[in-house]
Amino acid sequence: MPGDPFGLIGHAIDGQFHVLDVAGEGGFSVVYRGQHLTLREPIAIKCLKFQSKNKNPQVIAQFTQRFFDESRIMYRLSQGNLNIVRAITTGVTMAPKTGETVPYMVLEWLEGKSMSAELKERRQKKLPPPKLAQVIAEFEPAAMALAYAHSQGVVHRDVKPGNLFLQTTREGARMKVLDFGMAKVLTPEAMGGLESAETLGGVMVMSPQYVTPEQLEKAHGAIGAWTDVYSFALIVVEALTNKRAREAESMTDLMIQITRDPPPTPMRRGAIVSSAVEMVFERALKRDAKSRYADAGAFWADLKRAATQVEDDPVDMATNVDMKVPADILKGTLAMPSNPAAPSKPDFSKTMPLQQRTSAPPRTQQRPFAGTVPMQSMPEASVARAAALEAVRPSVPQPSMQPVPQPATSSQQLPAQSYAPPSPHPASVAMPAPRASTPTPAPPSPPIWSPVISSRSPISSPRSKPQPVAKRRSNPALVAFLLLFVLASFAFSALLLVRLYMKP
């Protein structure tokens, strides 16, 4: 347990704050655990401690004024946001041990531990890094506290793990922001005219591991809410990796890292996050202060939005084994086999859309006749005969026609001599069945289809638009022979009738 530099243990300050023991000690203050005698509630009593070498009255006055300003800032901010440690009152007491004047501040008592102790414990135990969602849930209260302070025109300026406290509650650990002693009031009117001291007699008070570039070199910009964003983002990176955001062997090396090296984003520190999350940290840790988020609220909103986009991000399907999708298809092209087999006959399927490139089933498994037949299912003999008919067909414009419904019974199941399609379309004519020279039934004729392919296509079927029979050319020799035969028949019949009537 730290020692009692003021000898306050066992005494009651102002007759109502009983000091029990020392809870912690820093470079500029000592925190006692006490009890409010009237309310009978635990409290924390923070006493300002002056450095032995800084006994200059002017420096003491500046430290004292800043201490009282911190108390007023915390009191006002804690009224509007419960994630900021609540200040109860402030005052001055006499140290029994040294007899010096000691400014003090009474705060609410928090059970738990600081984020600094938590991160140190995780590193010592070598625990695996938590998930991004867990880190966001853990730091959400602190982010909201800083966002509220920024909205009120107050900059913390000393955001570090030691000033983030994990309070133990019935619902679990809840983070609170402590110590606005280094706070800077950007807009005094927002805090009721409150102003804060700008300097401390040449004493630079900061936490080197979490200091920002503009706090070291004014060339990087002015101090503002974006200063807290930088330091807060560093702490979140440490929570994501369970490693220090910066590893430096000396103060000089640390200063070079802050002002010269790339920012320690999650990916650079070994964390596995999405590119959207990495971009948020890249902006929050920009060396140029003007390029960062304007305040903690904007930074945290973007981080939560990027975290929810992890599930919505486009999946790299080319590397996803479960999807089994070729990478060429993802790029908009179809990968062809490296050694395709040469087709034995023209492959008409390549002229059709991709979704129709399916092999035709065997003729014994085809569906009942529906009026159209795929081009690739035509016999080669039928294709040749159709080509011959196309050569002699006159070039007459044909109207666009739709497929004609056909009976459900397939033509292949009927004898060629007895099959006749009912009511054929005027532009479609059934091919006559070949005459059989033997009593055995002739093979079935090719199925009939309606024209569905343009006649202008060089590979379209001529049979899709056959010439009607009535328009076919007649054979002059056959016509003459038929006329002579008819005349001869009439003449022969006339002679027989004359001979019959002339008989006695």
C-alpha positions as CSV (number, residue, x, y, z in Angstrom):
1,M,0.0,0.0,0.0
2,P,1.4,3.5,-0.9
3,G,2.4,5.7,2.0
4,D,0.4,8.6,3.4
5,P,2.3,11.7,2.5
6,F,-0.1,14.1,4.2
7,G,-1.0,12.0,7.3
8,L,-4.7,12.3,6.6
9,I,-5.6,8.6,7.4
10,G,-8.0,8.6,10.4
11,H,-8.9,12.2,10.1
12,A,-12.2,13.8,9.0
13,I,-11.9,16.5,6.4
14,D,-14.3,19.4,7.1
15,G,-16.0,17.2,9.6
16,Q,-17.8,15.1,7.0
17,F,-15.3,13.1,4.9
18,H,-13.6,10.5,6.9
19,V,-10.2,9.3,5.4
20,L,-9.7,5.5,5.7
21,D,-6.6,4.6,3.6
22,V,-4.6,5.4,0.5
23,A,-6.0,4.0,-2.7
24,G,-3.3,5.2,-5.1
25,E,-0.7,7.8,-5.7
26,G,0.6,9.6,-8.8
27,G,3.0,12.3,-9.8
28,F,0.7,15.1,-8.9
29,S,-2.0,13.7,-6.6
30,V,-2.8,11.1,-3.9
31,V,-6.2,9.4,-3.9
32,Y,-7.6,8.3,-0.5
33,R,-10.6,6.0,0.1
34,G,-13.0,7.5,2.5
35,Q,-16.6,7.6,3.7
36,H,-19.2,10.3,3.6
37,L,-20.3,10.6,7.2
38,T,-23.7,12.1,6.4
39,L,-24.6,9.9,3.5
40,R,-22.7,6.9,4.7
41,E,-21.5,6.2,1.2
42,P,-17.9,5.3,0.0
43,I,-16.1,8.2,-1.6
44,A,-12.7,9.0,-3.2
45,I,-10.7,12.0,-1.9
46,K,-8.2,13.3,-4.4
47,C,-5.5,15.5,-2.9
48,L,-3.2,17.7,-5.0
49,K,0.5,16.9,-4.4
50,F,3.2,19.4,-5.3
51,Q,6.6,18.3,-6.5
52,S,9.4,19.0,-4.0
53,K,11.4,20.9,-6.6
54,N,8.5,23.1,-7.7
55,K,7.9,25.2,-4.6
56,N,7.5,28.3,-6.7
57,P,4.4,30.2,-5.4
58,Q,3.4,31.0,-9.0
59,V,3.6,27.3,-10.0
60,I,1.7,26.3,-6.9
61,A,-1.0,28.8,-7.7
62,Q,-1.3,27.6,-11.3
63,F,-1.6,23.9,-10.2
64,T,-4.2,24.8,-7.6
65,Q,-6.3,26.8,-10.1
66,R,-6.1,24.0,-12.6
67,F,-7.1,21.5,-9.9
68,F,-10.2,23.5,-9.0
69,D,-11.0,24.0,-12.7
70,E,-10.9,20.2,-13.1
71,S,-13.3,19.8,-10.2
72,R,-15.8,22.2,-11.8
73,I,-15.4,20.7,-15.2
74,M,-16.0,17.1,-13.9
75,Y,-18.9,18.3,-11.8
76,R,-20.7,19.9,-14.8
77,L,-19.9,17.1,-17.3
78,S,-20.9,14.4,-14.9
79,Q,-24.3,16.0,-14.6
80,G,-24.9,15.4,-18.3
81,N,-23.2,12.0,-18.7
82,L,-23.0,9.2,-16.2
83,N,-19.9,7.7,-17.9
84,I,-17.8,10.5,-16.5
85,V,-16.7,10.1,-12.9
86,R,-19.0,12.3,-10.7
87,A,-17.5,15.1,-8.7
88,I,-19.2,15.9,-5.4
89,T,-17.4,18.9,-4.0
90,T,-13.9,20.5,-3.6
91,G,-12.0,22.5,-1.0
92,V,-8.8,23.0,0.9
93,T,-7.6,21.4,4.1
94,M,-4.5,21.4,6.3
95,A,-2.1,18.4,6.2
96,P,-1.6,17.1,9.8
97,K,1.8,15.6,8.9
98,T,3.4,18.5,7.0
99,G,1.2,21.5,7.9
100,E,0.9,22.6,4.3
101,T,-2.3,23.6,2.5
102,V,-3.7,20.7,0.5
103,P,-6.4,21.3,-2.2
104,Y,-8.8,18.2,-2.3
105,M,-11.7,17.0,-4.5
106,V,-14.4,14.5,-3.4
107,L,-15.5,12.0,-6.1
108,E,-17.7,9.0,-6.3
109,W,-16.0,5.8,-5.3
110,L,-15.5,3.2,-8.1
111,E,-15.0,-0.5,-7.4
112,G,-12.9,-2.2,-10.1
113,K,-9.6,-1.5,-11.8
114,S,-8.1,0.8,-14.4
115,M,-7.8,-0.1,-18.1
116,S,-4.0,0.2,-17.6
117,A,-4.0,-2.7,-15.1
118,E,-6.4,-4.7,-17.3
119,L,-4.2,-4.4,-20.4
120,K,-1.1,-5.2,-18.4
121,E,-2.8,-8.3,-17.0
122,R,-3.8,-9.5,-20.5
123,R,-0.2,-9.1,-21.7
124,Q,1.2,-11.0,-18.8
125,K,-1.3,-13.9,-19.2
126,K,-0.7,-13.8,-23.0
127,L,-4.4,-13.9,-23.6
128,P,-5.7,-14.1,-27.2
129,P,-6.9,-10.7,-28.6
130,P,-10.6,-10.1,-28.2
131,K,-13.0,-9.7,-31.1
132,L,-13.8,-6.3,-32.5
133,A,-17.4,-6.5,-31.3
134,Q,-16.2,-7.1,-27.7
135,V,-13.8,-4.2,-27.8
136,I,-16.5,-1.9,-29.1
137,A,-18.9,-3.0,-26.4
138,E,-16.2,-2.5,-23.7
139,F,-15.2,1.0,-24.9
140,E,-18.6,2.3,-25.8
141,P,-19.2,4.2,-22.5
142,A,-15.9,5.9,-22.6
143,A,-16.4,6.9,-26.3
144,M,-19.8,8.4,-25.4
145,A,-18.3,10.3,-22.4
146,L,-15.6,11.8,-24.6
147,A,-18.1,12.7,-27.3
148,Y,-20.3,14.5,-24.7
149,A,-17.3,16.4,-23.4
150,H,-16.4,17.5,-27.0
151,S,-19.9,18.6,-27.6
152,Q,-19.6,20.8,-24.5
153,G,-16.3,22.4,-25.9
154,V,-14.0,20.4,-23.5
155,V,-10.9,18.5,-24.5
156,H,-9.5,16.0,-22.1
157,R,-5.9,16.2,-23.5
158,D,-4.6,13.3,-21.3
159,V,-6.6,10.2,-22.5
160,K,-4.7,7.1,-21.5
161,P,-5.5,3.7,-20.0
162,G,-4.9,5.0,-16.5
163,N,-7.7,7.5,-16.9
164,L,-10.2,4.9,-18.2
165,F,-11.6,2.9,-15.3
166,L,-13.5,-0.4,-15.4
167,Q,-16.2,0.0,-12.7
168,T,-17.7,-3.3,-11.4
169,T,-21.5,-3.1,-11.4
170,R,-24.3,-5.7,-11.2
171,E,-24.6,-5.7,-15.0
172,G,-20.8,-6.2,-15.4
173,A,-17.8,-3.9,-16.0
174,R,-18.6,-0.4,-17.1
175,M,-15.9,2.0,-18.3
176,K,-15.8,5.5,-17.0
177,V,-13.5,8.5,-17.8
178,L,-11.4,10.0,-15.0
179,D,-9.1,13.0,-14.5
180,F,-10.0,16.0,-16.5
181,G,-7.0,17.8,-14.9
182,M,-5.4,18.5,-18.2
183,A,-8.7,19.5,-19.8
184,K,-8.8,22.5,-22.1
185,V,-12.0,24.5,-22.5
186,L,-12.3,25.4,-26.2
187,T,-15.5,27.4,-25.8
188,P,-15.8,28.9,-22.3
189,E,-19.4,30.0,-22.9
190,A,-20.4,26.3,-23.3
191,M,-19.1,25.7,-19.7
192,G,-20.7,28.8,-18.2
193,G,-17.6,31.1,-18.7
194,L,-15.2,28.5,-17.2
195,E,-11.6,28.9,-18.3
196,S,-8.6,26.7,-17.8
197,A,-4.9,27.5,-17.3
198,E,-2.9,27.2,-20.6
199,T,0.6,26.6,-19.1
200,L,2.0,25.2,-15.8
201,G,5.1,27.3,-15.4
202,G,7.0,25.6,-18.2
203,V,6.1,22.1,-16.9
204,M,4.9,19.8,-19.6
205,V,2.4,17.3,-18.3
206,M,1.7,14.3,-20.6
207,S,1.8,10.6,-21.1
208,P,4.5,9.9,-23.6
209,Q,3.0,6.6,-24.9
210,Y,-0.3,8.3,-25.9
211,V,0.9,11.8,-26.7
212,T,-0.1,13.2,-30.1
213,P,2.0,14.8,-32.8
214,E,0.6,18.2,-32.3
215,Q,1.4,18.1,-28.6
216,L,5.1,17.6,-29.6
217,E,5.3,19.8,-32.7
218,K,2.9,22.7,-33.4
219,A,3.5,22.2,-37.1
220,H,1.1,19.2,-37.1
221,G,-1.8,21.4,-36.0
222,A,-3.6,22.9,-33.0
223,I,-4.9,21.0,-30.0
224,G,-8.6,20.1,-30.1
225,A,-11.1,17.3,-29.9
226,W,-9.1,15.4,-32.5
227,T,-6.3,15.2,-30.0
228,D,-8.4,13.0,-27.8
229,V,-9.5,11.0,-30.9
230,Y,-5.8,10.1,-31.6
231,S,-5.0,9.0,-28.0
232,F,-8.3,7.1,-27.7
233,A,-7.7,5.3,-31.0
234,L,-4.3,4.1,-29.7
235,I,-5.9,2.6,-26.6
236,V,-8.4,0.7,-28.7
237,V,-5.6,-0.6,-30.9
238,E,-3.9,-1.9,-27.8
239,A,-7.1,-3.6,-26.7
240,L,-7.5,-5.2,-30.1
241,T,-4.0,-6.6,-30.1
242,N,-3.1,-7.1,-26.4
243,K,0.1,-5.3,-27.3
244,R,1.4,-1.8,-26.8
245,A,0.6,0.5,-29.7
246,R,4.2,1.7,-29.7
247,E,7.3,-0.2,-28.8
248,A,10.2,2.1,-28.2
249,E,13.5,1.6,-26.3
250,S,14.1,5.3,-25.6
251,M,12.2,8.6,-25.5
252,T,14.0,9.7,-28.6
253,D,12.9,6.6,-30.5
254,L,9.3,7.2,-29.2
255,M,9.3,10.8,-30.4
256,I,10.6,9.6,-33.9
257,Q,7.8,7.1,-34.1
258,I,5.1,9.7,-33.2
259,T,6.3,12.3,-35.7
260,R,7.8,10.3,-38.5
261,D,6.7,6.7,-38.7
262,P,3.4,5.4,-40.1
263,P,0.6,5.2,-37.4
264,P,0.2,2.0,-35.5
265,T,-3.1,0.8,-37.0
266,P,-4.6,-2.6,-36.0
267,M,-3.3,-4.3,-39.1
268,R,0.2,-3.0,-38.6
269,R,0.1,-4.3,-35.1
270,G,-1.1,-7.8,-36.2
271,A,-4.8,-7.6,-35.6
272,I,-7.2,-9.2,-38.1
273,V,-9.8,-6.6,-39.1
274,S,-11.6,-5.6,-42.2
275,S,-10.3,-3.0,-44.6
276,A,-13.1,-0.7,-43.6
277,V,-12.1,-0.8,-40.0
278,E,-8.5,-0.3,-40.9
279,M,-9.4,2.8,-42.9
280,V,-11.2,4.3,-39.8
281,F,-8.1,3.9,-37.7
282,E,-5.9,5.3,-40.5
283,R,-7.9,8.5,-40.4
284,A,-8.1,8.6,-36.6
285,L,-4.3,8.3,-36.3
286,K,-3.4,10.8,-39.1
287,R,-0.3,12.8,-38.2
288,D,-2.0,16.0,-39.6
289,A,-4.5,17.0,-37.0
290,K,-6.8,18.6,-39.6
291,S,-7.1,15.2,-41.4
292,R,-8.5,13.3,-38.4
293,Y,-12.1,13.0,-37.2
294,A,-13.3,16.2,-35.7
295,D,-14.4,14.6,-32.4
296,A,-14.8,11.3,-30.7
297,G,-18.5,10.9,-31.7
298,A,-17.6,11.0,-35.4
299,F,-14.8,8.5,-34.9
300,W,-16.9,6.1,-32.9
301,A,-19.9,6.2,-35.3
302,D,-17.6,5.4,-38.2
303,L,-16.0,2.5,-36.3
304,K,-19.3,0.9,-35.4
305,R,-20.5,1.3,-39.0
306,A,-17.4,-0.3,-40.3
307,A,-17.7,-3.1,-37.8
308,T,-21.2,-3.9,-38.9
309,Q,-20.0,-4.0,-42.5
310,V,-17.7,-6.9,-41.8
311,E,-20.6,-9.3,-42.5
312,D,-21.9,-7.2,-45.4
313,D,-18.6,-6.8,-47.2
314,P,-18.3,-8.6,-50.6
315,V,-16.9,-12.1,-50.0
316,D,-13.9,-13.0,-52.0
317,M,-15.6,-16.0,-53.6
318,A,-12.5,-16.9,-55.6
319,T,-10.8,-17.9,-52.4
320,N,-13.9,-19.4,-50.8
321,V,-13.6,-23.2,-51.1
322,D,-17.2,-23.8,-50.1
323,M,-18.6,-21.7,-52.9
324,K,-16.6,-23.6,-55.6
325,V,-17.1,-20.8,-58.2
326,P,-14.3,-20.4,-60.8
327,A,-12.5,-17.1,-60.5
328,D,-13.0,-16.3,-64.2
329,I,-16.8,-16.4,-63.8
330,L,-16.5,-13.9,-61.0
331,K,-14.6,-11.6,-63.4
332,G,-17.3,-11.8,-66.0
333,T,-15.7,-14.4,-68.3
334,L,-16.2,-18.1,-68.7
335,A,-13.2,-20.3,-68.2
336,M,-13.0,-22.8,-71.1
337,P,-11.2,-26.2,-70.7
338,S,-7.5,-26.1,-71.5
339,N,-7.8,-29.1,-74.0
340,P,-11.3,-29.2,-75.4
341,A,-12.2,-32.2,-77.4
342,A,-12.7,-31.5,-81.1
343,P,-16.4,-32.0,-82.0
344,S,-17.2,-34.7,-84.6
345,K,-20.0,-32.6,-86.1
346,P,-21.1,-29.0,-85.9
347,D,-22.2,-28.0,-82.4
348,F,-25.3,-25.9,-82.8
349,S,-25.6,-25.4,-79.1
350,K,-22.8,-22.8,-79.2
351,T,-25.1,-20.3,-81.0
352,M,-27.6,-20.4,-78.2
353,P,-27.5,-18.7,-74.8
354,L,-25.4,-20.2,-72.0
355,Q,-28.4,-21.4,-70.0
356,Q,-29.7,-23.4,-73.0
357,R,-26.4,-25.3,-73.6
358,T,-27.7,-28.6,-72.5
359,S,-27.3,-31.9,-74.3
360,A,-30.5,-33.2,-75.9
361,P,-31.8,-36.4,-74.2
362,P,-32.1,-39.6,-76.3
363,R,-35.1,-39.7,-78.6
364,T,-36.6,-42.5,-76.5
365,Q,-36.6,-40.1,-73.6
366,Q,-37.8,-36.9,-75.3
367,R,-41.0,-35.2,-74.2
368,P,-44.2,-35.7,-76.2
369,F,-44.4,-33.8,-79.5
370,A,-45.0,-30.1,-78.7
371,G,-44.8,-28.5,-82.1
372,T,-41.1,-27.6,-82.2
373,V,-37.9,-29.7,-82.4
374,P,-34.5,-28.4,-81.3
375,M,-32.1,-28.0,-84.2
376,Q,-29.5,-30.3,-82.8
377,S,-32.0,-33.2,-82.7
378,M,-32.7,-33.2,-86.5
379,P,-31.4,-36.2,-88.4
380,E,-28.6,-35.5,-90.9
381,A,-30.8,-36.7,-93.7
382,S,-33.6,-34.4,-92.8
383,V,-31.1,-31.5,-92.6
384,A,-29.9,-32.3,-96.1
385,R,-33.5,-32.6,-97.5
386,A,-34.4,-29.3,-95.9
387,A,-31.4,-27.6,-97.4
388,A,-32.5,-28.8,-100.8
389,L,-36.0,-27.4,-100.4
390,E,-34.6,-24.1,-99.2
391,A,-32.6,-23.8,-102.5
392,V,-35.7,-24.0,-104.7
393,R,-38.0,-22.0,-102.4
394,P,-39.0,-18.6,-103.8
395,S,-37.9,-15.5,-101.8
396,V,-41.4,-14.5,-100.5
397,P,-41.6,-12.5,-97.3
398,Q,-43.2,-14.7,-94.7
399,P,-45.1,-13.4,-91.7
400,S,-43.8,-14.1,-88.2
401,M,-45.5,-17.1,-86.8
402,Q,-45.6,-18.7,-83.3
403,P,-45.4,-22.4,-82.6
404,V,-48.6,-24.3,-83.5
405,P,-49.9,-26.6,-80.7
406,Q,-49.8,-30.2,-81.7
407,P,-51.6,-33.3,-80.2
408,A,-50.0,-34.8,-77.1
409,T,-49.4,-38.1,-79.0
410,S,-46.0,-38.2,-80.7
411,S,-45.8,-38.8,-84.4
412,Q,-43.2,-41.4,-83.8
413,Q,-45.8,-43.6,-82.2
414,L,-48.1,-43.7,-85.3
415,P,-47.7,-45.5,-88.6
416,A,-46.4,-43.2,-91.3
417,Q,-49.3,-44.2,-93.7
418,S,-52.0,-43.2,-91.3
419,Y,-50.6,-40.1,-89.6
420,A,-52.0,-36.7,-90.7
421,P,-51.6,-33.6,-88.5
422,P,-54.9,-31.9,-87.7
423,S,-55.4,-28.5,-89.3
424,P,-51.8,-27.7,-90.2
425,H,-50.8,-24.0,-90.3
426,P,-51.1,-22.5,-93.8
427,A,-47.3,-22.0,-93.9
428,S,-46.6,-25.5,-92.6
429,V,-47.1,-28.7,-94.7
430,A,-46.6,-32.2,-93.5
431,M,-44.0,-34.2,-95.6
432,P,-45.7,-37.2,-97.3
433,A,-44.8,-40.5,-96.0
434,P,-42.5,-42.6,-98.3
435,R,-44.3,-45.4,-100.1
436,A,-43.4,-48.9,-98.9
437,S,-42.4,-51.4,-101.5
438,T,-42.9,-54.2,-99.0
439,P,-45.8,-55.0,-96.6
440,T,-43.7,-54.0,-93.7
441,P,-44.6,-50.5,-92.2
442,A,-42.4,-47.7,-93.3
443,P,-40.2,-46.0,-90.7
444,P,-41.8,-42.9,-89.0
445,S,-41.4,-39.7,-90.8
446,P,-39.5,-36.8,-89.2
447,P,-41.6,-34.7,-86.8
448,I,-43.3,-31.6,-87.9
449,W,-42.4,-28.2,-86.4
450,S,-43.6,-24.7,-86.8
451,P,-41.1,-22.1,-88.1
452,V,-39.4,-20.4,-85.2
453,I,-36.0,-19.6,-86.8
454,S,-35.5,-16.7,-89.1
455,S,-35.1,-17.7,-92.8
456,R,-32.2,-15.2,-93.0
457,S,-30.0,-17.2,-90.7
458,P,-27.5,-19.3,-92.7
459,I,-28.1,-22.3,-90.5
460,S,-31.8,-22.0,-90.1
461,S,-33.9,-25.0,-91.1
462,P,-35.6,-24.7,-94.5
463,R,-38.4,-26.9,-93.3
464,S,-39.4,-24.2,-90.8
465,K,-41.2,-22.3,-93.8
466,P,-41.9,-24.9,-96.5
467,Q,-43.6,-23.8,-99.8
468,P,-47.3,-24.7,-100.0
469,V,-48.1,-27.6,-102.4
470,A,-50.4,-25.4,-104.5
471,K,-47.5,-23.2,-105.5
472,R,-45.2,-26.0,-106.7
473,R,-44.3,-26.1,-110.4
474,S,-46.0,-28.8,-112.6
475,N,-44.2,-31.1,-115.1
476,P,-45.3,-30.2,-118.7
477,A,-44.6,-33.7,-120.1
478,L,-46.7,-35.3,-117.4
479,V,-49.6,-32.9,-118.0
480,A,-49.5,-33.6,-121.7
481,F,-49.4,-37.4,-121.1
482,L,-52.4,-37.1,-118.8
483,L,-54.4,-35.0,-121.4
484,L,-53.7,-37.5,-124.2
485,F,-54.7,-40.3,-121.9
486,V,-58.0,-38.7,-121.1
487,L,-58.7,-37.9,-124.7
488,A,-57.9,-41.4,-125.8
489,S,-60.2,-42.8,-123.1
490,F,-63.0,-40.6,-124.3
491,A,-62.4,-41.6,-127.9
492,F,-62.3,-45.3,-127.1
493,S,-65.5,-45.0,-125.0
494,A,-67.2,-43.2,-127.9
495,L,-66.3,-45.9,-130.4
496,L,-67.7,-48.6,-128.1
497,L,-71.0,-46.7,-127.8
498,V,-71.3,-46.2,-131.6
499,R,-70.7,-49.9,-132.2
500,L,-73.3,-50.9,-129.6
501,Y,-76.0,-48.6,-131.1
502,M,-75.3,-49.6,-134.7
503,K,-75.7,-53.4,-134.2
504,P,-78.8,-54.7,-135.8
